[in-house]
Amino acid sequence: MLLNLLYLSIFALLSPWLVWRSWRTGRYRQNVAAKLLGRVAILKSSAPVAWFHGVSVGEIHLLVTLVAAFRKRHPDWQIVVSSTTDTGLSEAQNCFADCTVIAWPFDFTWAVRTALARVQPALIVLAEAEMWPNFVRIAHAQNIPIAVVNARLSPRSFGRYRRIAWLAQRMLFRHVSAIAVQADEYAARFAQLGVEISKLPVTGSVKYDGASGERDTPKGRELRRLLVIDDTQTIWVAGSTHAPEEAIVIEAFRTLKPRFPNLRLLLVPRHPDRFEHVAELLDRSGLTYHRRSRTVMPVSSPIVLLDSVGELGAAWGLADVGYVGGTLDGKRGGQSMIEPAGYGVPTVFGPHIWNFRDAAKRLVEVNGAMIVPDANAVAGAIGALLENASHRQTMGRAARTFVRNQQGATERTLDVLDRLIVPPT
């Protein structure tokens, strides 16, 4: 009851901003009944249901590999996939066209109970760390096993949880059946917060398994055709960027282009609601560019703003060099460098990589990636890679080999899930 009052108070405070954002961007208008009341639409079936949840696009992509493997092991189960954001839901509908896709209910008691009653899951799987107090409490009270998979706990998140460790243990962790963590360091942090060691299997990162490394795909060939890419060009992909990284990358491209006339830049911001802002940056730069969403393809401009959802993987498959975003400003802890590494792309990223500390550190150690100290070093690092094709290829092979050697987390994660749904004999 107190949580409901707290949520309602927050909604009341934020409502003017939410209305303004909805008017400006069109967000928050879809699936209102599902989110506020839990009235999700489910196809009735006698099969047991596994409910997989990913908060947004990144987590949905993570679930693609895991859900496919789960369905192979359990072909008689019905799969329900949910997401919180509009872009996550859109991508889930693309990735799971033959599954039921629903909006995640807000954490009001009535919404959670209604959604659970409609879905009737025999298993709930939450990608990474999307735990909400009312949801996990009510599901646990209904004897539904809940697993958090591919979990990590950054130093910043750990510090926040540690301040309320007793509350987090009482309201979240004790209701979860298993937290399958990516590495030993994350297991140790969860244990310090009071999570039982028996609930903390170390499975590795499913993201390594999702990094297929296959460049010659239909989606990649189509993007190559639309962007008129040929073998004489060198492609720099700056992926999952945040402010102020787009401005840094644009200026670095301006510096490098005279030296490398065949260089092209594919710029892929992390969040769709920043596409307009990045387009304005490019307008002000005076450089020639095209927007993926607003241009009649094919085009061959020096810069392409890839303002689309779900095409970053195909873009990485075209890249000769890469920059991984979220790593320069010290606020976000980095986006995944595993996917480009799987494609054999030599990547550059900044020092703030705590979300992927182990992967980043080991990629640098095997000479599959470069870390730069600050924004001023980006152009120099990319330029050094552009000057030496042989070195780029060596780095790319090292990166791809490293990723392949880490794979196997999906099967270990499925073993954890199986222990939750198969009663011990």
N, C-alpha and C positions, 0 to 999 in steps of 0.2 A: 504493500500500500504506500509506504513512504517513497519507494522508488518511483511509483507511478506519479506521485505528487511532484517529485523532483523533476521527472521528465516533462510533465506538463508545464512546470514553471519555466524550464529551459525553452520549451516550445513557445511559450508566451513571450519571453524576452526576445527570442530570435525571429518571431513571426514577421515583423516589418521588413527585416533583411531578407527572409525567405520569400516573401511576396515580391520584393524588388528583384531578387535574383531570378525568380520564376518568370517575371515579366520581361527581364532583359534577355534571359538565355533559354527560356522554355523548359527549364529543369523543374523537377519536383511535381510535375503535373500528372505523371503516369502512375498507374498501379496504386492509387491512393487508398482504395478499399483494402487491398492486400496488405499494404504497409501499416495502415492505422488500425485496421480491424482484423487482420489475419485471414481475410476472405480470398484465399488462393484457390485457383481453379486446378483441380486434380482429376485425372482420368482414373476412375475406379478400377481396381484390379485385385485379384486374390493373391498376387505375388507379394512377397515381402519387399519393403521399400527401403532403399538406402538414400538418405538425403545428404547431398554434398553441397557445401556452401563456400563461395569465394566472394570476398567483399567487392572486388572490382576486376578490371580487365586482367591485371597481372596474375591474380589468384585463379581466375577462370582458366587462363592458359596453363597454369600449373596443374589444374584438375583434369585437363584433357588426357594427359598421360595416365594419371591414376585411375580415372573412371574407365578408360578403355581396358586397362588391365583388370580392374575389378569385374567388369562385365564378362571378360574372358573366363575368369575363375567362377563367376556366379551368373551364368546366363539366364537363370530363372528369376533373377531379382529385377524389380522395377527401379529405375533411377530417376530421382528428382534433383535438379540443380537449381540453386538460388544465388542471387547476387543482390547487393545493396544499392549500387549506383546504376543510373540509367545506361551508361556506357557498358558496365559489366553485364547487365541484363541483355543488351543488344548483342554483345559478343557471345554470351552463353547461348543465345538462340541460334547464332551462327555455328558455334562449335558443337552444340548438342541438339541438333535439329530433330533427332529421333527420340529425345528424352523430354520429360516434362520440365519446363523452366518456369520458375516463379520468383516473385519479389520477396526478399527477406522481410519479415514483419518487424516493425519497431518493437522495442523491448517493453511494451506495455503488457501487463498480465493478460488482459482480454485478447490482445492480438496474438500473443504467443500460444495461448490455450486453443484458440480457434484454428490457427495454422497447424498446430500439432494434431488436432482432432481431424482435420481434413487430410493431411498427408499420411498420418499414422505410420511413422517410420519405425523400422526395426533397428536402424542404425543411423547415427548422425555423424557426419565427418566435416570438420571445420578446417579450412585451409589456413595454415600459419598461426594466427593468434586471435581469431575473431570470436571472442567469448563475451557474452552479455549476461548479466546476473539473473534476470528473470527467466531468460530462455534456458540456461543450463540448469537452473534450480527446478523449473517445472518439468523439463525433460527427464531429469534425474528422478524426480518424484514419481514419474510414470514408468520407471525402470527401463528407459531407453538408453542404451550405451552411447556415449559421446566421445569421439576421438578428435583431438587436434593433431593435424599432420603437418609435416615439414616445418615444425615449429622452431622459432628462434627467439631470443630475448636479448636485444641490444643493450649495451651499457646504459644508455639513456632510459629505455623502458624498464630495465632492472632497477635503476635508481628510483623511478617513480613508484614501481610496485613495492619496493622495500620500505618506503615511507608508510605504506598502508598494508603491509604484509599480512597482518592478522585479518584484515577485512577481505583482502583478495582471497586468502585461503578459505575463509568462511563463505564468501559469496560466489566464488568462481571455482577454484581448483578442486575442492573436495567433491564437487558435483561432476567432474570430468573423469571418465574411465581411463583414458590414456592420453599422454602428450608425447607424440613421437617427434623427437628433436633431431635437428640436423647434425649436431656435433656435441662432444662431451662438455664443452664449455657452457653450452646452453642448458644441458641437463644439470650442471652444477649450480647455475643461477636459479633455476626453478626449484631445486632442492633447498637452496637457502631461503626461499620464500615459503617453505613448508610443504612442498609437494613430495609425496612418497616416492622413493627411488623406484619402487616397483611399477610406478605409473609413467616412468620416463625412459622408454626404450630409445636408444640412439640408432636411427635408421639411415642417416645421411640425407642429402638433399635430392628430392624428386626432380628438381630443376635440371640436374645433370642428365637425368633420363629423358627429359623433354627436349634436350638440345640434340636434335637428330643429326645435324651436320650435313644434311643432304642439300646441296645447293641447286641441283637440277630438278626443280619441282614445277608443276604447272603454274602455281602462284608466282614463283620466281621468274619463270619464263615470260609470263604475262606482264609483270612489272618491268622487266627488262625491255620488252617490246614497247610498252607505253612510254618509257623514258628514253627510248632510242639509245640504249647503251651498247657500245661495241668494245672490242678488245683493245682498241687504241686508247681508251679512256681509263682514268684512275678514279675510283669511286670512294669518297669519304662519307661514311655514315656517322652522323652525330645523333645518337639514339637516347630516348627517354630523358631529354634535357629539361631543366628547370631554369627559372630566372636566377642569376643573370647569365646563365651559360649560353643561351642563344646569341646574345650580343657578343660574347667572347668568341664563339665559334665563327660568327659572321665576320668579325674583324680579323680573325686568324685566316679565314679563307681569302679575304681581300689582300692580305699580306702574301699568301702563298701562290695565288693564281698567276701572277706574272712569271714566277719561276717554274711553275708547272701548268702550262697552258691547257693540258688535257684533263686537268682536275675538275671533278664535279662533286657537289655537296648535296647529300640528301639529309635534310634537317627534320628530325622527328621529335617534337615536344612530347613530354610525358602525359600531360593532361589536356584533353580536348578543349576545355574552357579557356586555354591560353593560346589557341590557334590564332585568334584575331590579333592579339597583342604581338605575337611573333611576326605575323604578316605586316603589322605596322613598323616593326623594327626593320624588316627587309625593305619596305617602301622608303624609309628614311635613309637606308644605306646607299641607295642609288644603284645597287647591283641588280643585274637581270635575274629574275626568278619567276617561277610559276607555282601555283598552288595545285596540289593533286586534286582537290575537290571542285575546283572552279575553272579548270582548264580543259579544253577539248584536246584530248590526247590523240596521237603521241606528241611529245614535246622533247626538246633537247637542250633546254636552258642550263646554264652553269649551276644554278641552285634550284632545287625542288623542295618546297615545304610540303612534307608528307602529312597533310592534315586529314588523316584518315585513321580509322581504328582497325587494328588487326593485321596491318601490313608491315610492321617492324621486322618480323621474322624474315619475310621475303626480302626486305631491304638489306638485312644483315647478310643474306645469302648472295647479294651482289657486291658486297663491300671488299675493297682492298685494304682499307685502314678504317679504324673506328674510334670514336670517342664515346664513353659511357657517362651518362648524365647523373645528376644528383650528388656529385662527388667534390664540388669545389666550394660551396658556401658554408659547409659545416652545420647545416640544419637538417639534412635528410638522411645521411648515411649511405648514399649511393643506390643506384639501380643495378640490376643483375648484369654482370659481365660474363656470365656462364653461357648465355645463348650465342653471342658473337664468337666466343672462344670455341664453342662447338662447331661453328662454321669455319673455323680456321682463320678468323680475322684477328690480326694483331691490333690490340686495343690500347688506348691511352685513357687514364682516368685520374682524378684528383686524389688528395690524401684522405678525404672523409668517406670511408668505405666500411663503416662498422656493421652495416647490414649484411655485408658479404666479406667480412674481414678475412676469413680463412681462405675462401676461393680467390680473393684478390691477392693475398699474400703468396699463395702457392703458385698462382699464375705468373707473378713477377719472378718468383724463385726459379721456375722452369724456363724463363725467358719467353713466356707467351704473351706478356703484356708489359706496359710501362706505366709507372706512377709518376705524376708531376707534382711539384710542391704547391703551385698556385696558378692563377689564370695566365700570368705572363709567360709561363713555360709551355702552354698548349701549342702555340704555333710552331715553336722550335721542335717539340717532340714529334708532331705530325710531319713537319718538314724533313726531319731526320729519317723517318720511315719512308717518305715519298722518294727520297734520294737513293735509297738502296733497296731495289726490288728483291735481291737475293736474301737480304736480312729480313724483309717482310715475310717472305715465304718460309724461312726457317722459324720465325716466331709463330706464324700461323700453324705450322705442323706441330710445334710444341704445345700450343694451346689446345688444338684438337685432340692430341694424344692424351693430354692431362684430363680433359673432360671425359673421354671414353674410359679412362682408368677409374673414374669415380662412379661410374654408373652401377645401378643395382638397387638404389634406394626404394624404387617402386615395389619390388617384390618383398623387400623387408617390411615396408609399410603395410602391404596386404597381409602379411603374416600377423601383424599386430591387430588389424581389423578382424581377421578370422578368429583370433582368440576371444574377441568380444562378442561375436555372433554365434560361435559354436560353444555350447555349454561343455564344461570340462567333464570327462568321463571318470 
